[in-house]
Amino acid sequence: MKTYFYLGAIGLILFEILNVFFIMPMPGSQEINSLDIAYFLYTHRWLFRAFFGLMIIVGIINSFQSKKKWIPIFILLALGIIIYLFNFKMCADKMFLQPKEVIFRLKDKNKLPLNSMVLSVELNGLAKAYPIRFLTYHHQIQDIISGLPILVTYCSVCRTGRVYEPIVKKNYEKFRLVGMDHFNAMFEDETTKSWWRQSTGEAVAGPLTGEVLPEVASSQMSLDKWFQLYPKGLVLQADNASKMDYDSLGKFEKGLSKKSLTRTDSLSWKNKSWIIGIELNKIAKAYDWKQLKKVKVINDKVGSVPVVIALANDGQSFAAFERPGNNDFTIKNDTLYTGTGKYDFAGRPINTTGPRLKHINAYQEFWHSWKTFHPNTLKSN
């Protein structure tokens, strides 16, 4: 009977390790296509635990009748430590907590440094900014802007942010961070327990596989540039309960992180090089960040759509728009010029009443991430 004890204990130890291994950045775990296995183990976790637990119970008395009682004691101690570590210390939503309070401030009450980078969302005249140094810890913040529920997400291992409507089957849904796949964060919805990929908004495991969350227009820029564009905008403030976990010096957003998963490559088109990614009509294209910093404005086409990508004088804020009439743009002092028209960095016409430029979602991202989730991507020259 004691054989059941040892097989059950070893089996449970291996299960608890594998249950986390496939969805956390452990050596080798993110390079393999293990999502189906990970989801199977996770959704059937209580069956595995019950099975191995029953084996332990059946054989535990006989295992302690041997002269070497320290062996089963050691195994049970090791099992307890493994269960604690892998369920309470190494689970994604236990490591990266959601903010206990979501507080926004106007410029005169803001406490965040102006050189901080933010994800910006503007809707119906209201603009909100979500600092990246907060998002890299929380990974997601659920909020409402102009009556629209939004899910603001960021994955530091991929260096990219996305904003979605948390609407699943026409219903508002809550999400939790469940782990990552191929180095990209995944979220689990509360109702169906499907897993959703941060970089694409697509359900990649579970009953809703193939469904896609509606994306919300967003931009990435420095807080200083954002306040210039939206002087009455609201910026998210630090959650007091999480202050010790934030990148308070903004090393990551400046490209100064030394960690293996979030560092920056100094050369172009390396795994950790920065790119700007655009996807239009199922055509994806990547632009070298170093080239954008050199030329400040790129006029191009993605498929048949004329686009312009512009970089502000701060060397951090960028924006992308459709080019009306296929006309080329130039930039001076963060003002975009084309023909007789000129526009601010939000695409709004200056000194005229004409239409705004059509915003295009463009993403700063590590090259390894963009090419993984856009395998047919084009590269700019």
C-alpha positions in Angstrom: 0.0 0.0 0.0 2.9 2.4 0.7 3.6 2.3 -3.1 0.3 4.2 -3.6 1.6 6.9 -1.1 4.8 7.5 -3.0 3.2 7.4 -6.4 0.5 9.8 -5.3 2.9 12.2 -3.7 5.3 12.2 -6.7 2.4 12.5 -9.1 0.9 15.5 -7.2 4.3 17.2 -7.0 4.8 16.8 -10.8 1.3 18.0 -11.5 1.5 21.2 -9.4 4.8 22.0 -11.1 3.5 21.4 -14.7 0.3 23.2 -14.0 2.3 26.4 -13.6 5.3 25.6 -15.7 3.4 25.8 -19.1 1.9 29.2 -18.4 4.8 31.0 -16.6 8.1 32.2 -18.0 10.2 29.2 -16.9 13.2 27.8 -18.8 11.9 26.3 -22.1 8.2 26.7 -21.2 7.5 29.6 -23.6 9.2 28.3 -26.7 7.0 25.2 -27.0 3.4 24.9 -28.3 1.9 23.7 -25.0 -1.2 25.8 -24.7 -3.7 22.9 -25.1 -1.8 20.8 -22.5 -1.7 23.8 -20.1 -5.4 24.4 -20.5 -6.3 20.7 -20.0 -4.2 20.5 -16.9 -5.6 23.7 -15.5 -9.3 23.0 -16.2 -9.0 19.4 -14.7 -6.8 20.4 -11.8 -9.2 19.3 -9.1 -9.6 15.9 -10.7 -5.8 15.4 -10.8 -5.5 16.6 -7.2 -8.3 14.3 -6.0 -6.8 11.3 -7.8 -3.3 11.8 -6.4 -4.7 12.8 -3.0 -6.7 9.6 -2.8 -3.6 7.6 -3.6 -1.7 9.4 -0.8 -4.5 8.7 1.7 -4.7 5.0 0.8 -1.0 4.4 1.4 -0.1 6.9 4.1 -0.5 4.6 7.1 1.7 1.8 5.6 4.3 4.3 4.6 4.8 5.4 8.2 5.1 1.8 9.5 8.5 1.5 7.9 11.6 2.1 10.0 12.6 5.1 7.9 9.7 7.3 8.9 11.7 10.4 7.9 11.2 9.6 4.2 7.4 10.0 4.1 7.7 13.0 6.4 10.3 14.6 4.0 8.0 13.9 1.0 5.0 15.4 2.7 7.0 18.5 3.7 8.3 18.8 0.1 4.7 18.4 -1.2 3.4 21.1 1.1 6.1 23.5 0.0 5.5 22.8 -3.7 1.7 23.3 -3.3 2.3 26.6 -1.4 4.9 28.0 -3.9 3.1 27.1 -7.1 -0.4 28.1 -5.9 0.2 31.1 -3.7 3.6 32.6 -4.8 4.0 31.7 -8.5 0.5 32.1 -9.8 0.2 35.1 -12.1 -2.7 36.7 -10.4 -1.1 36.3 -7.0 2.2 37.8 -8.2 0.6 40.8 -10.0 -2.4 42.2 -8.1 -5.1 44.4 -9.3 -5.3 48.0 -7.9 -7.4 48.3 -4.8 -8.3 51.9 -5.8 -8.5 53.5 -9.2 -8.0 57.3 -8.8 -7.6 59.9 -11.6 -6.3 63.4 -11.2 -6.3 66.5 -13.4 -3.0 68.1 -14.2 -2.8 70.4 -11.2 -3.3 67.5 -8.8 -1.2 64.9 -10.7 1.8 63.4 -8.9 3.2 61.4 -11.8 6.5 62.7 -13.4 5.8 64.3 -16.8 8.3 62.1 -18.6 6.3 59.0 -17.7 4.9 57.1 -20.6 1.1 56.5 -20.8 -1.5 54.7 -22.8 -4.1 57.2 -23.9 -7.8 56.7 -24.6 -10.0 59.5 -25.9 -13.7 59.1 -26.3 -16.5 61.6 -26.7 -14.4 64.5 -25.5 -13.0 62.7 -22.5 -9.3 61.7 -22.4 -7.7 59.3 -19.8 -4.1 58.3 -19.4 -2.9 55.0 -18.0 0.8 55.1 -16.9 2.9 52.2 -18.3 4.9 52.0 -15.1 1.6 51.0 -13.3 0.4 48.8 -16.1 3.6 46.7 -16.2 2.8 45.5 -12.7 -1.0 45.2 -12.8 -1.0 44.0 -16.5 -4.7 45.1 -16.7 -6.9 47.8 -15.4 -10.7 47.7 -15.9 -12.3 51.1 -16.2 -15.1 53.1 -17.8 -14.7 56.1 -20.1 -17.7 58.1 -21.3 -19.9 55.2 -20.3 -17.9 52.6 -22.2 -16.3 49.8 -20.1 -12.6 49.3 -21.2 -9.9 46.8 -20.4 -6.5 48.5 -20.5 -3.7 45.9 -20.8 0.1 45.8 -21.0 2.6 43.0 -21.3 6.1 44.1 -20.4 7.7 40.9 -21.7 6.3 41.8 -25.1 6.6 45.6 -24.5 3.2 46.4 -25.8 -0.2 47.8 -24.7 -3.7 47.2 -26.0 -7.1 48.5 -25.0 -10.3 46.4 -25.4 -14.0 46.4 -24.6 -14.4 43.6 -22.0 -17.6 42.5 -23.8 -18.1 38.7 -24.2 -21.2 37.5 -25.9 -22.7 41.0 -25.5 -22.2 41.0 -21.7 -19.7 42.9 -19.6 -17.0 40.5 -18.4 -14.3 40.5 -15.7 -10.9 39.1 -16.3 -7.9 37.9 -14.3 -4.3 37.4 -15.3 -3.8 33.7 -15.7 -0.3 33.5 -17.1 1.4 33.7 -20.5 1.9 31.8 -23.7 4.9 32.5 -26.0 5.9 35.3 -23.6 2.5 37.1 -24.0 0.1 37.7 -21.1 -3.2 35.8 -21.1 -6.4 36.7 -19.3 -9.2 34.4 -18.2 -12.8 35.6 -18.3 -14.8 35.0 -15.2 -17.8 33.3 -16.9 -16.6 30.9 -19.5 -13.0 30.5 -18.2 -11.6 31.0 -21.7 -8.1 32.3 -22.0 -7.5 35.5 -24.0 -4.2 36.7 -25.6 -3.2 40.2 -24.6 -1.5 41.2 -27.9 -4.5 40.2 -30.1 -7.5 40.1 -27.9 -8.3 36.6 -29.2 -9.5 33.7 -27.1 -6.9 31.0 -27.6 -8.2 28.3 -25.3 -11.5 27.3 -23.8 -15.1 27.3 -25.1 -14.8 30.7 -26.8 -11.6 29.9 -28.8 -11.5 32.1 -31.9 -13.6 34.9 -30.5 -12.0 38.4 -30.4 -12.5 41.3 -28.0 -13.5 44.6 -29.7 -10.4 46.9 -29.7 -10.6 50.5 -28.5 -8.5 53.2 -30.1 -5.4 54.1 -28.0 -2.1 55.9 -28.3 1.2 55.8 -26.5 3.0 59.0 -25.5 4.7 60.8 -22.7 2.6 62.4 -20.0 4.0 65.8 -20.9 2.9 65.5 -24.5 -0.5 64.1 -23.4 -1.2 67.1 -21.2 -0.3 69.4 -24.1 -3.0 67.6 -26.2 -5.5 67.1 -23.4 -5.0 69.8 -20.7 -8.3 68.8 -19.1 -7.5 65.1 -19.3 -7.5 62.6 -16.3 -4.4 60.6 -15.5 -4.4 57.5 -13.3 -2.5 57.8 -10.0 -0.5 55.2 -8.1 -2.4 52.6 -6.1 -1.1 53.0 -2.6 -1.2 49.3 -1.9 1.1 48.6 -4.9 3.6 51.5 -4.7 6.4 49.2 -3.6 5.9 47.0 -6.7 6.0 49.8 -9.3 8.9 50.7 -11.5 9.0 54.1 -9.9 12.1 55.2 -11.8 10.6 54.2 -15.2 13.6 52.1 -16.2 11.5 49.8 -18.3 9.8 52.5 -20.3 13.2 54.2 -21.0 14.6 50.9 -22.2 17.0 50.6 -19.3 15.7 47.4 -17.8 18.5 44.8 -17.3 16.2 41.8 -16.7 16.4 39.1 -19.3 12.7 39.2 -20.2 12.3 43.0 -20.4 15.8 44.2 -21.6 16.3 46.1 -24.9 18.6 45.0 -27.7 20.8 47.8 -29.0 20.6 46.7 -32.7 17.6 46.7 -35.0 15.5 43.6 -35.8 16.8 41.6 -32.9 14.4 39.7 -30.5 14.3 42.6 -28.0 14.5 45.4 -30.6 11.7 47.9 -30.6 9.4 48.1 -33.5 6.1 49.9 -34.3 3.5 47.5 -35.5 0.4 48.2 -37.6 -2.2 45.8 -38.8 -4.8 46.9 -41.4 -7.2 44.7 -43.3 -5.3 41.6 -42.0 -2.0 42.9 -43.4 0.7 43.5 -40.7 3.8 45.6 -41.1 6.6 46.4 -38.7 8.7 49.6 -38.6 12.1 49.8 -37.0 12.0 52.2 -34.0 15.6 53.4 -34.6 14.7 54.3 -38.2 11.6 56.3 -36.9 13.8 58.1 -34.4 16.2 59.1 -37.3 13.6 60.3 -39.8 10.8 61.4 -37.4 8.0 60.8 -39.9 7.4 57.8 -42.2 5.0 57.9 -45.1 4.1 54.4 -46.3 1.2 52.1 -47.3 -0.1 49.1 -45.5 -1.8 47.1 -48.2 -3.7 49.8 -50.1 -4.0 52.2 -47.1 -1.7 55.2 -47.1 -0.4 55.7 -43.6 1.9 58.1 -41.7 3.8 57.3 -38.5 5.2 60.3 -36.6 7.5 60.7 -33.7 7.4 63.7 -31.4 10.4 65.8 -30.3 10.5 64.0 -27.0 11.7 60.9 -28.9 9.0 58.8 -27.1 5.5 59.8 -28.2 4.3 58.4 -31.5 1.1 58.4 -33.5 -0.2 56.9 -36.7 -2.9 58.1 -39.1 -4.3 57.4 -42.6 -3.0 59.9 -45.1 -5.9 61.7 -46.9 -5.5 61.8 -50.6 -2.3 59.8 -50.4 -0.4 63.1 -49.6 2.9 62.9 -47.9 3.4 64.4 -44.4 6.2 66.3 -42.8 6.6 67.2 -39.2 7.9 70.3 -37.4 7.7 71.1 -33.7 5.2 68.2 -33.3 2.9 69.6 -35.9 2.0 67.5 -39.0 1.9 69.2 -42.3 0.5 68.0 -45.6 -0.3 70.3 -48.5 -2.1 73.3 -47.0 -3.3 71.3 -43.9 -1.7 71.1 -40.5 -2.6 68.9 -37.6 -1.6 68.4 -34.0 -0.3 65.1 -32.6 -3.8 63.9 -31.9 -4.7 64.4 -35.6 -6.9 67.4 -35.0 -6.8 70.2 -37.6 -5.1 73.4 -36.5 -6.7 76.8 -37.4 -9.3 75.1 -39.6 -12.7 73.3 -39.1 -11.9 70.3 -41.3 -12.1 66.7 -40.2 -9.6 65.0 -38.0 -7.1 62.6 -39.4 -8.3 59.0 -39.1 -6.4 57.4 -36.2 -4.6 54.1 -36.7 -3.8 51.8 -33.8 0.0 51.5 -33.8 1.9 49.5 -31.2 5.4 49.8 -29.8 6.5 46.2 -29.3 9.5 43.9 -29.1 10.3 42.4 -32.5 10.1 38.8 -31.1 6.5 39.4 -30.0 5.2 41.1 -33.1 6.6 38.4 -35.5 5.4 35.6 -33.3 1.7 36.8 -33.4 2.0 38.2 -36.9 4.0 35.5 -38.6 3.3 36.9 -42.1 4.3 40.5 -41.1 6.1 42.7 -43.6 9.1 44.7 -42.6 9.8 48.3 -43.5 12.9 49.0 -45.5 
